[in-house]
Every structure is written in C-alpha cells, then in structure tokens.
C-alpha cells in the first residue's frame, strides 16, 4: 500500500471506530447526560468551572501539594456534587473518558510506542 492508500484506510478505520464508540453504553449515557445539562446553561457553566479548576489543580500542583488541594477542592464542591444531575453527568463523562483512554492505550501499545 502506498502512503495515500494507508491514509485513506486509516480514515476509514477511524470512522468505523468512532461509529462503534457512539454505540457503546458509555457514550450513549454520556450523550443523554450532556443533553440534559445543555438545557440548564447556568448549571453547565458551573460544571465547566468545576472541571477547569479540577484540571488546573491536577496539572499545576506538585504531588506533595495535590493531596491538600484535592481535599480543599472536594470540601468546596461537596454540596455541588450532591446534585444528581451534576453527579450523573460527571460519572458519565468519566466512564467515556476511561473508554477513550483504553482505546488510546491499546493503539499505543499495538504500535510499540514508548
């Protein structure tokens, strides 16, 4: 196969893979929860802020700082996470992220990429 054929085949396989991912229970549940959340723009904004702060805390903290920052973060957002819509969305998002990580890990391992 020449390079153009390989690129075309990769495109086809990626299309098939994304179609399969959209058929998983993880993606379907995520889409349901996402659509519920889209109907509540204020709550969606709050979740987006929660996610940004969580990301920044994890990326910008040293391992020594992370434990204390995580504890403070959890305390501040405990009541927020008690909202079933928030909890359902975040759980669905996490399940989909784990599925996508598994796919990435398998592809990376399969091409012997270090």
Z-matrix of the N, CA and C atoms (Angstrom, degrees):
N
C 1 1.451
C 2 1.526 1 109.29
N 3 1.321 2 115.71 1 136.29
C 4 1.460 3 117.68 2 175.85
C 5 1.533 4 109.60 3 -85.82
N 6 1.315 5 115.90 4 175.41
C 7 1.467 6 121.57 5 -173.66
C 8 1.526 7 112.93 6 -60.23
N 9 1.326 8 117.79 7 -40.40
C 10 1.468 9 121.05 8 178.85
C 11 1.526 10 110.90 9 -64.47
N 12 1.322 11 116.45 10 -40.91
C 13 1.468 12 120.01 11 178.60
C 14 1.529 13 110.94 12 -65.62
N 15 1.324 14 116.30 13 -40.48
C 16 1.465 15 120.91 14 178.31
C 17 1.532 16 109.61 15 -62.96
N 18 1.327 17 116.61 16 -46.26
C 19 1.472 18 120.08 17 179.06
C 20 1.530 19 111.23 18 -60.72
N 21 1.327 20 116.38 19 -42.18
C 22 1.465 21 120.17 20 179.22
C 23 1.526 22 110.75 21 -64.43
N 24 1.318 23 116.49 22 -42.73
C 25 1.465 24 120.90 23 179.89
C 26 1.530 25 110.70 24 -64.62
N 27 1.339 26 117.29 25 -42.34
C 28 1.470 27 120.64 26 176.64
C 29 1.526 28 109.53 27 -59.15
N 30 1.322 29 117.25 28 -43.36
C 31 1.470 30 121.24 29 177.96
C 32 1.520 31 111.60 30 -59.42
N 33 1.322 32 117.15 31 -43.29
C 34 1.470 33 121.36 32 178.86
C 35 1.523 34 111.12 33 -63.07
N 36 1.335 35 115.51 34 -46.47
C 37 1.459 36 120.21 35 -178.42
C 38 1.536 37 110.54 36 -65.31
N 39 1.324 38 116.75 37 -39.43
C 40 1.470 39 119.94 38 177.09
C 41 1.523 40 111.29 39 -62.96
N 42 1.333 41 116.74 40 -40.50
C 43 1.467 42 120.22 41 176.37
C 44 1.534 43 110.72 42 -61.00
N 45 1.332 44 116.23 43 -43.74
C 46 1.462 45 120.39 44 177.81
C 47 1.525 46 111.20 45 -63.13
N 48 1.328 47 116.45 46 -42.87
C 49 1.455 48 120.77 47 -179.43
C 50 1.524 49 110.98 48 -63.51
N 51 1.331 50 117.75 49 -46.07
C 52 1.469 51 119.13 50 179.62
C 53 1.526 52 111.28 51 -64.81
N 54 1.331 53 117.43 52 -35.99
C 55 1.467 54 119.94 53 174.87
C 56 1.529 55 110.67 54 -62.11
N 57 1.335 56 117.02 55 -43.15
C 58 1.468 57 120.75 56 178.11
C 59 1.520 58 111.75 57 -63.90
N 60 1.318 59 116.90 58 -41.21
C 61 1.466 60 120.02 59 178.62
C 62 1.519 61 110.25 60 -61.73
N 63 1.324 62 117.32 61 -40.68
C 64 1.473 63 120.55 62 178.13
C 65 1.529 64 112.61 63 -64.22
N 66 1.317 65 117.29 64 -17.29
C 67 1.471 66 121.19 65 178.34
C 68 1.530 67 113.20 66 -91.35
N 69 1.334 68 118.12 67 -5.86
C 70 1.460 69 120.22 68 -178.20
C 71 1.525 70 110.63 69 -75.79
N 72 1.323 71 115.06 70 156.36
C 73 1.464 72 119.51 71 176.91
C 74 1.523 73 110.36 72 -64.24
N 75 1.340 74 116.89 73 -32.78
C 76 1.461 75 120.45 74 179.52
C 77 1.537 76 111.03 75 -62.24
N 78 1.331 77 115.38 76 -47.26
C 79 1.462 78 118.11 77 -179.04
C 80 1.523 79 110.99 78 -68.94
N 81 1.328 80 116.97 79 -43.35
C 82 1.473 81 119.72 80 -178.63
C 83 1.528 82 110.77 81 -60.66
N 84 1.325 83 117.14 82 -43.04
C 85 1.461 84 119.72 83 178.30
C 86 1.523 85 110.52 84 -65.44
N 87 1.331 86 117.04 85 -42.57
C 88 1.460 87 120.56 86 177.65
C 89 1.534 88 110.48 87 -58.31
N 90 1.323 89 117.43 88 -45.20
C 91 1.471 90 121.07 89 -178.49
C 92 1.530 91 111.14 90 -62.72
N 93 1.320 92 117.19 91 -39.40
C 94 1.474 93 120.82 92 177.48
C 95 1.524 94 110.00 93 -62.80
N 96 1.337 95 115.91 94 -48.78
C 97 1.460 96 119.91 95 -178.35
C 98 1.527 97 111.51 96 -66.23
N 99 1.317 98 117.16 97 -39.30
C 100 1.468 99 122.10 98 177.31
C 101 1.521 100 110.72 99 -60.66
N 102 1.338 101 116.25 100 -44.26
C 103 1.460 102 119.92 101 -178.61
C 104 1.530 103 111.73 102 -67.10
N 105 1.327 104 117.10 103 -36.36
C 106 1.474 105 119.85 104 174.85
C 107 1.522 106 109.84 105 -61.79
N 108 1.303 107 115.57 106 -45.00
C 109 1.456 108 120.88 107 -177.26
C 110 1.527 109 111.74 108 -66.13
N 111 1.305 110 117.50 109 -36.16
C 112 1.471 111 121.02 110 179.51
C 113 1.526 112 111.67 111 -60.82
N 114 1.308 113 116.72 112 -23.43
C 115 1.464 114 120.95 113 179.14
C 116 1.529 115 111.92 114 -79.38
N 117 1.333 116 116.78 115 -5.23
C 118 1.468 117 122.44 116 -178.84
C 119 1.530 118 108.97 117 -128.45
N 120 1.327 119 116.98 118 78.73
C 121 1.465 120 119.94 119 -173.41
C 122 1.533 121 114.34 120 -57.20
N 123 1.319 122 118.30 121 -36.75
C 124 1.469 123 119.48 122 179.71
C 125 1.525 124 111.13 123 -66.22
N 126 1.320 125 116.94 124 -42.72
C 127 1.458 126 120.31 125 178.96
C 128 1.533 127 110.34 126 -67.90
N 129 1.335 128 116.46 127 -38.15
C 130 1.465 129 119.83 128 177.31
C 131 1.531 130 110.31 129 -61.51
N 132 1.320 131 117.04 130 -41.95
C 133 1.462 132 121.21 131 178.18
C 134 1.527 133 110.45 132 -61.46
N 135 1.333 134 116.77 133 -41.84
C 136 1.465 135 120.59 134 178.70
C 137 1.532 136 111.49 135 -64.16
N 138 1.323 137 115.91 136 -41.16
C 139 1.469 138 119.61 137 178.05
C 140 1.526 139 110.26 138 -65.46
N 141 1.318 140 116.44 139 -41.20
C 142 1.470 141 119.49 140 178.19
C 143 1.526 142 110.61 141 -60.66
N 144 1.317 143 117.46 142 -41.17
C 145 1.469 144 121.06 143 177.50
C 146 1.528 145 110.80 144 -65.34
N 147 1.320 146 116.63 145 -42.13
C 148 1.467 147 121.77 146 177.05
C 149 1.527 148 110.08 147 -57.71
N 150 1.328 149 116.51 148 -46.53
C 151 1.463 150 121.33 149 -178.24
C 152 1.532 151 110.91 150 -65.53
N 153 1.330 152 117.07 151 -42.55
C 154 1.469 153 120.37 152 178.54
C 155 1.524 154 110.87 153 -61.41
N 156 1.323 155 116.11 154 -47.00
C 157 1.457 156 119.33 155 -178.96
C 158 1.529 157 110.83 156 -64.27
N 159 1.309 158 117.07 157 -40.43
C 160 1.465 159 121.79 158 177.85
C 161 1.529 160 110.31 159 -61.37
N 162 1.318 161 116.69 160 -44.97
C 163 1.461 162 121.23 161 178.91
C 164 1.533 163 110.92 162 -61.86
N 165 1.336 164 115.93 163 -49.61
C 166 1.472 165 119.71 164 -179.53
C 167 1.523 166 111.29 165 -59.08
N 168 1.331 167 116.21 166 -41.67
C 169 1.458 168 120.14 167 -179.50
C 170 1.527 169 110.38 168 -61.08
N 171 1.310 170 117.51 169 -43.44
C 172 1.454 171 120.85 170 -177.12
C 173 1.525 172 112.50 171 -71.81
N 174 1.314 173 116.88 172 -37.54
C 175 1.464 174 121.07 173 -176.39
C 176 1.524 175 111.99 174 -79.87
N 177 1.308 176 116.62 175 -36.23
C 178 1.456 177 119.51 176 -171.49
C 179 1.526 178 113.78 177 -98.62
N 180 1.309 179 118.27 178 2.47
C 181 1.460 180 120.77 179 -178.62
C 182 1.517 181 110.64 180 -103.82
N 183 1.311 182 114.66 181 142.67
C 184 1.462 183 119.09 182 172.87
C 185 1.531 184 107.38 183 -74.17
N 186 1.310 185 117.71 184 159.55
C 187 1.471 186 119.36 185 178.46
C 188 1.532 187 112.55 186 -54.74
N 189 1.325 188 116.49 187 -34.77
C 190 1.460 189 120.39 188 -179.65
C 191 1.534 190 111.14 189 -68.16
N 192 1.332 191 116.91 190 -38.52
C 193 1.470 192 121.77 191 -179.14
C 194 1.519 193 112.73 192 -76.87
N 195 1.315 194 115.87 193 -29.03
C 196 1.460 195 120.51 194 -170.23
C 197 1.520 196 112.93 195 -58.13
N 198 1.309 197 118.51 196 -41.97
C 199 1.460 198 120.87 197 -177.77
C 200 1.529 199 110.55 198 -58.94
N 201 1.329 200 117.13 199 -49.69
C 202 1.466 201 120.63 200 -179.42
C 203 1.517 202 111.44 201 -65.45
N 204 1.323 203 116.48 202 -43.61
C 205 1.464 204 119.75 203 179.91
C 206 1.531 205 111.05 204 -64.66
N 207 1.320 206 116.59 205 -39.95
C 208 1.462 207 120.19 206 179.19
C 209 1.522 208 110.73 207 -64.06
N 210 1.320 209 116.49 208 -40.95
C 211 1.465 210 119.88 209 178.75
C 212 1.533 211 110.15 210 -62.58
N 213 1.319 212 117.33 211 -47.44
C 214 1.466 213 121.08 212 178.71
C 215 1.531 214 111.02 213 -61.19
N 216 1.312 215 115.52 214 -42.82
C 217 1.466 216 121.30 215 179.78
C 218 1.532 217 110.36 216 -60.31
N 219 1.319 218 116.65 217 -47.42
C 220 1.469 219 121.11 218 179.91
C 221 1.524 220 111.32 219 -62.35
N 222 1.315 221 117.29 220 -39.12
C 223 1.469 222 121.03 221 179.06
C 224 1.533 223 110.78 222 -64.14
N 225 1.320 224 116.84 223 -44.20
C 226 1.468 225 120.88 224 -178.95
C 227 1.518 226 112.50 225 -65.83
N 228 1.329 227 116.08 226 -32.94
C 229 1.460 228 119.53 227 -174.75
C 230 1.532 229 113.76 228 -104.55
N 231 1.317 230 118.71 229 7.99
C 232 1.470 231 120.98 230 -176.76
C 233 1.529 232 111.86 231 -58.56
N 234 1.316 233 117.36 232 -48.79
C 235 1.469 234 120.48 233 -179.36
C 236 1.530 235 110.80 234 -65.11
N 237 1.319 236 116.25 235 -39.45
C 238 1.467 237 121.38 236 177.96
C 239 1.532 238 110.34 237 -59.17
N 240 1.331 239 116.65 238 -43.51
C 241 1.461 240 121.32 239 -178.66
C 242 1.523 241 112.37 240 -71.59
N 243 1.329 242 117.91 241 -16.05
C 244 1.465 243 121.08 242 176.80
C 245 1.526 244 112.24 243 -71.18
N 246 1.319 245 116.57 244 -17.36
C 247 1.464 246 120.67 245 177.46
C 248 1.524 247 107.91 246 -67.82
N 249 1.348 248 118.92 247 120.49
C 250 1.475 249 120.60 248 -176.57
C 251 1.529 250 113.85 249 -59.51
N 252 1.320 251 117.45 250 -31.36
C 253 1.469 252 119.62 251 179.18
C 254 1.527 253 109.64 252 -67.85
N 255 1.318 254 116.56 253 -42.20
C 256 1.463 255 121.72 254 178.04
C 257 1.523 256 109.52 255 -63.82
N 258 1.316 257 116.06 256 -51.01
C 259 1.467 258 120.67 257 -177.28
C 260 1.527 259 111.36 258 -61.70
N 261 1.333 260 117.44 259 -43.09
C 262 1.472 261 120.66 260 179.70
C 263 1.522 262 111.39 261 -63.39
N 264 1.338 263 116.87 262 -42.42
C 265 1.457 264 119.46 263 179.32
C 266 1.523 265 110.88 264 -64.62
N 267 1.330 266 117.04 265 -49.14
C 268 1.461 267 119.96 266 -177.45
C 269 1.528 268 111.73 267 -63.54
N 270 1.315 269 117.49 268 -36.45
C 271 1.470 270 120.39 269 177.45
C 272 1.527 271 110.82 270 -67.35
N 273 1.327 272 116.86 271 -41.47
C 274 1.467 273 120.65 272 178.46
C 275 1.521 274 110.83 273 -66.05
N 276 1.319 275 116.58 274 -41.26
C 277 1.456 276 120.86 275 178.44
C 278 1.534 277 110.50 276 -62.72
N 279 1.316 278 116.97 277 -43.78
C 280 1.460 279 121.00 278 179.33
C 281 1.528 280 111.21 279 -62.68
N 282 1.324 281 117.19 280 -42.45
C 283 1.469 282 120.22 281 179.40
C 284 1.525 283 110.83 282 -61.97
N 285 1.332 284 117.09 283 -42.02
C 286 1.468 285 120.25 284 178.49
C 287 1.526 286 110.40 285 -67.00
N 288 1.316 287 117.42 286 -41.35
C 289 1.475 288 120.47 287 178.16
C 290 1.526 289 110.72 288 -60.42
N 291 1.314 290 117.22 289 -41.20
C 292 1.465 291 120.44 290 178.93
C 293 1.523 292 111.20 291 -64.71
N 294 1.325 293 117.06 292 -38.20
C 295 1.467 294 120.48 293 176.34
C 296 1.529 295 110.05 294 -63.08
N 297 1.322 296 116.81 295 -46.67
C 298 1.465 297 120.48 296 -179.93
C 299 1.528 298 111.57 297 -65.02
N 300 1.322 299 117.02 298 -36.57
C 301 1.469 300 120.20 299 175.92
C 302 1.524 301 110.62 300 -63.56
N 303 1.337 302 116.29 301 -41.05
C 304 1.468 303 119.85 302 178.61
C 305 1.526 304 110.56 303 -61.73
N 306 1.322 305 116.96 304 -43.50
C 307 1.464 306 120.84 305 178.32
C 308 1.530 307 109.40 306 -60.56
N 309 1.322 308 116.55 307 -47.26
C 310 1.460 309 120.50 308 -179.83
C 311 1.529 310 111.18 309 -61.84
N 312 1.317 311 116.94 310 -43.54
C 313 1.464 312 120.97 311 179.72
C 314 1.522 313 111.02 312 -61.46
N 315 1.313 314 117.16 313 -43.04
C 316 1.468 315 121.06 314 -179.84
C 317 1.531 316 111.27 315 -65.30
N 318 1.317 317 116.71 316 -42.01
C 319 1.467 318 119.72 317 179.24
C 320 1.526 319 109.62 318 -65.37
N 321 1.318 320 116.83 319 -46.60
C 322 1.459 321 121.56 320 179.92
C 323 1.522 322 111.14 321 -59.41
N 324 1.320 323 117.07 322 -45.01
C 325 1.467 324 120.97 323 179.72
C 326 1.533 325 109.96 324 -66.47
N 327 1.315 326 116.77 325 -36.70
C 328 1.460 327 120.49 326 -177.30
C 329 1.514 328 114.52 327 -68.56
N 330 1.329 329 115.93 328 -23.69
C 331 1.472 330 118.27 329 177.99
C 332 1.519 331 111.82 330 -103.34
N 333 1.334 332 115.73 331 10.93
C 334 1.454 333 122.55 332 177.38
C 335 1.516 334 111.94 333 53.63
N 336 1.338 335 115.14 334 48.43
C 337 1.458 336 122.75 335 179.31
C 338 1.517 337 109.07 336 -95.39
N 339 1.320 338 116.62 337 126.45
C 340 1.474 339 120.22 338 -178.19
C 341 1.506 340 111.01 339 -105.05
